[in-house]
Amino acid sequence: MTTYVISVPGTFTGGAGRDVREELVRALRPADPHRTPAGAEEDIDILTVHDDDTFTVRLTVEADDGPEAEAKARRLTESALTAVGLDDATAPLGPAVVTGIDTAG
């Protein structure tokens, strides 16, 4: 297994207030990229929200290959969004992509 940092983009179509964003970060915390050397060194934020309500979630997942890691990260993101009351209509996601591979270990 390899540790991947995956980025999952999306858009808050109805907006997402500070409380929702904080809940989302808490829901995603177990996959926080800061727990990897690369994530800590580069100070990778778990959630970045832009002025136009687009966002990027960055997660750390263990997987055998990139496609598996991307699928896992997307499932984790969808689950966290659902947990805070958002769905495909209120927070549609774009394609997940590998943005880092933790080679330390």
HELIX and SHEET records of a PDB file:
HELIX    1   1 ARG A   18  LEU A   28  1                                  11    
HELIX    2   2 ARG A   29  ALA A   31  5                                   3    
HELIX    3   3 PRO A   33  ARG A   35  5                                   3    
HELIX    4   4 PRO A   37  GLU A   41  1                                   5    
HELIX    5   5 GLY A   66  ALA A   83  1                                  18    
SHEET    1   A 4 LEU A  47  VAL A  49  0                                        
SHEET    2   A 4 THR A  54  ALA A  63 -1                                        
SHEET    3   A 4 THR A   2  THR A  11 -1                                        
SHEET    4   A 4 VAL A  97  ASP A 102 -1                                        
END                                                                             
